[in-house]
């Protein structure tokens, strides 16, 4: 059994919701502030920062705006195995990994010309280029993506358990029925596994089943409309406002994390 964690270091993986993108926008009246001010607001009020301060911890953040699950699995591999390469087992008893799964309709590719990793978003509003359309039509299947992701989750669960690391998996804005029995998933009181659906519930709205949000800066289901009308998501990019981050941290994440501390 893993020992209780004191003064934890939280390792965050996720997309723009976890990062805190556009946290300073409020309703239709918000406009982007200077980047330095926005970064200050993100580090003060994002749910990852609120969680970290609540448990008197520190954090390592790998979440990024528009990040894919591919990117987060790559960043995790680089963190634990290199560069620089770390061949020995990693014993980090104060480490807690909070891994937020994002939309499956995003992919990461290595650009051999530019020598950089590039993320593409395959959501219905962003499949504009010929490559995007071809990939979305011929090479993308949501169920197969969930199968691959659940396999990765099980592998990482084994690695974390063997190295004394506690971890939780959290769906960000879409409920996922993974085809494999993945342990260490964050469980809420509702039947939904994602933050967005449960954010609706604690804000007074019961979401419908089988809704899908792409987080492409548009209302694409009734959850995003309800939450933006309620001031929990901004109405420009539909990311959580400061109030949205507060609700996620205090009502959804902290009570569940407390169970494994």
C-alpha positions in Angstrom: 0.0 0.0 0.0 1.3 3.5 -0.9 2.1 5.7 2.1 0.2 8.9 2.8 1.7 11.9 0.9 2.8 15.0 2.8 3.9 18.2 1.1 3.0 16.7 -2.3 4.4 17.6 -5.7 1.6 17.5 -8.2 2.5 16.6 -11.8 -0.1 17.9 -14.1 -0.9 16.7 -17.7 -3.7 18.2 -19.7 -4.9 20.7 -22.2 -6.0 24.4 -22.1 -8.5 23.8 -19.3 -5.8 22.4 -17.0 -3.4 25.1 -18.1 -5.9 27.9 -17.4 -6.1 29.5 -20.9 -8.1 32.7 -21.1 -8.9 32.6 -17.4 -9.0 36.4 -17.4 -11.9 36.6 -19.8 -15.3 37.3 -18.4 -18.4 37.1 -20.6 -18.6 39.2 -23.7 -16.8 42.1 -22.1 -13.5 40.4 -21.6 -10.5 41.1 -23.9 -7.1 39.6 -23.7 -4.9 41.3 -21.1 -1.1 41.7 -21.6 0.5 38.3 -21.5 2.4 38.9 -18.3 -0.8 39.8 -16.5 -2.6 36.7 -17.9 0.2 34.4 -16.8 -0.1 35.9 -13.3 -3.8 35.2 -13.3 -3.3 31.7 -14.6 -0.8 30.8 -11.9 -3.0 32.3 -9.2 -6.5 31.0 -10.2 -6.2 28.0 -12.4 -7.6 24.8 -10.8 -4.2 23.2 -10.8 -2.8 26.1 -8.8 -5.8 26.1 -6.4 -5.4 22.4 -5.8 -1.7 22.8 -5.3 -2.1 25.6 -2.7 -4.9 23.7 -0.9 -2.6 20.8 -0.2 0.4 23.0 0.6 2.2 21.4 -2.3 4.3 22.3 -5.3 3.6 21.6 -8.9 5.2 20.6 -12.2 3.0 21.6 -15.1 3.0 19.9 -18.5 -0.5 21.0 -19.6 -0.7 23.2 -22.7 -3.3 25.0 -24.7 -4.7 22.8 -27.5 -2.6 19.8 -26.4 -3.5 16.4 -27.6 -3.4 13.2 -25.6 -0.6 12.1 -27.8 1.4 15.1 -26.6 0.8 14.4 -23.0 1.9 10.8 -23.3 5.1 12.0 -25.0 5.8 14.6 -22.4 5.3 12.0 -19.6 7.8 9.7 -21.3 10.3 12.5 -21.6 9.8 13.5 -18.0 10.3 10.0 -16.6 12.8 8.5 -19.1 14.6 11.4 -20.6 16.3 13.3 -22.0 18.4 13.0 -20.0 17.8 9.3 -20.0 16.9 7.9 -16.6 17.4 4.2 -16.6 17.0 3.7 -12.9 13.6 3.3 -11.2 12.2 6.6 -10.0 11.1 6.7 -6.4 9.1 9.8 -5.7 7.0 9.1 -2.7 5.7 12.7 -2.5 4.6 12.8 -6.2 0.9 12.7 -7.3 0.2 12.7 -11.0 -3.1 14.3 -12.0 -3.6 13.5 -15.7 -6.5 15.2 -17.5 -7.6 13.4 -20.7 -8.6 15.8 -23.5 -10.5 15.3 -26.8 -9.6 12.3 -28.8 -10.0 14.4 -32.0 -6.4 15.8 -31.7 -3.2 14.4 -32.9 0.5 15.2 -32.7 3.0 14.7 -35.5 6.7 15.3 -35.9 7.5 17.8 -38.6 10.6 16.5 -40.2 11.2 19.8 -42.1 10.9 22.1 -39.1 12.2 19.5 -36.6 9.3 20.2 -34.2 6.3 18.4 -32.8 3.1 19.8 -34.1 -0.4 19.4 -32.8 -3.5 19.3 -35.0 -7.1 19.6 -34.0 -9.5 17.4 -36.0 -12.8 18.8 -34.6 -15.5 19.6 -37.0 -14.7 23.3 -37.0 -11.0 22.9 -37.5 -10.8 20.3 -40.3 -10.0 23.0 -42.9 -6.9 21.8 -44.7 -6.8 18.9 -47.1 -4.6 17.0 -44.6 -7.0 17.5 -41.8 -10.0 16.4 -43.8 -8.2 13.3 -45.1 -7.0 12.3 -41.7 -10.4 12.9 -40.1 -12.2 11.0 -42.8 -9.8 8.1 -43.4 -7.7 7.6 -40.3 -9.6 8.8 -37.2 -11.9 6.6 -35.2 -13.1 7.7 -31.7 -13.5 4.2 -30.4 -10.1 3.1 -31.6 -8.6 6.2 -30.0 -10.2 5.3 -26.7 -8.8 1.8 -27.0 -5.3 3.1 -27.5 -5.6 5.7 -24.7 -6.9 3.1 -22.2 -4.0 0.8 -23.0 -1.6 3.7 -22.3 -3.4 4.5 -19.1 -3.0 0.9 -17.9 0.7 0.9 -18.7 1.2 4.1 -16.8 -0.8 2.8 -13.9 1.6 -0.1 -13.6 4.7 2.2 -13.8 3.3 4.6 -11.2 2.4 1.7 -8.8 5.8 0.1 -9.2 7.5 3.4 -8.4 5.5 4.5 -5.4 3.7 7.2 -7.3 0.0 8.0 -6.7 -2.1 9.1 -9.7 -5.5 9.9 -10.9 -7.0 10.1 -14.4 -9.7 12.7 -15.1 -11.7 13.2 -18.3 -11.8 17.0 -19.0 -14.8 17.9 -21.1 -16.1 14.7 -22.5 -17.4 11.6 -20.8 -15.4 8.5 -22.0 -16.4 4.8 -21.7 -13.0 3.2 -21.9 -13.1 -0.3 -23.3 -10.6 -1.6 -20.8 -10.9 -1.6 -16.9 -8.6 1.3 -16.1 -7.9 1.8 -12.4 -7.3 5.2 -10.7 -10.0 7.1 -12.5 -11.5 10.0 -10.6 -15.1 9.1 -9.7 -17.8 11.7 -9.1 -21.2 11.3 -7.6 -22.8 11.4 -11.0 -22.7 8.9 -13.9 -20.4 11.3 -15.9 -16.6 11.0 -15.7 -15.7 14.5 -17.0 -15.3 17.9 -15.4 -17.6 19.7 -17.8 -20.6 17.5 -17.3 -20.1 17.5 -13.5 -19.6 21.3 -13.6 -23.0 21.5 -15.2 -24.6 19.4 -12.5 -23.1 21.4 -9.6 -24.3 24.6 -11.4 -27.9 23.4 -11.6 -28.1 21.7 -15.1 -28.4 18.0 -15.9 -26.5 17.3 -19.1 -27.8 15.0 -21.8 -25.9 11.8 -22.7 -23.5 11.4 -25.6 -22.6 15.0 -26.0 -19.1 15.9 -27.4 -17.2 19.1 -26.9 -14.2 19.9 -29.1 -13.0 23.0 -27.2 -12.5 24.9 -30.5 -13.8 28.2 -29.3 -17.4 27.6 -30.2 -20.6 26.4 -28.6 -21.0 22.9 -29.9 -23.3 21.3 -27.3 -25.8 22.5 -24.7 -23.3 22.1 -21.8 -21.1 24.8 -23.2 -24.1 27.1 -23.8 -25.4 26.6 -20.3 -22.0 27.1 -18.6 -21.2 30.2 -20.6 -24.6 31.7 -19.9 -24.0 31.0 -16.2 -20.6 32.7 -16.3 -18.7 29.5 -15.6 -17.2 29.5 -19.1 -16.3 32.7 -20.9 -18.3 33.5 -24.0 -15.4 34.2 -26.3 -13.3 31.0 -26.2 -15.5 28.9 -23.8 -12.8 28.1 -21.4 -13.4 28.2 -17.6 -13.5 31.6 -16.0 -12.0 32.2 -12.6 -15.3 31.1 -11.1 -15.3 28.0 -13.2 -11.8 27.1 -12.0 -12.8 27.7 -8.4 -15.8 25.4 -8.7 -13.7 22.7 -10.4 -11.0 22.9 -7.7 -13.3 23.1 -4.6 -16.3 21.0 -5.6 -14.9 18.4 -8.0 -11.1 17.9 -7.6 -10.1 18.6 -4.0 -12.7 16.2 -2.4 -11.5 13.3 -4.6 -7.8 14.1 -4.3 -8.2 14.2 -0.5 -9.1 10.4 -0.6 -5.6 9.5 -1.9 -3.4 12.0 0.0 
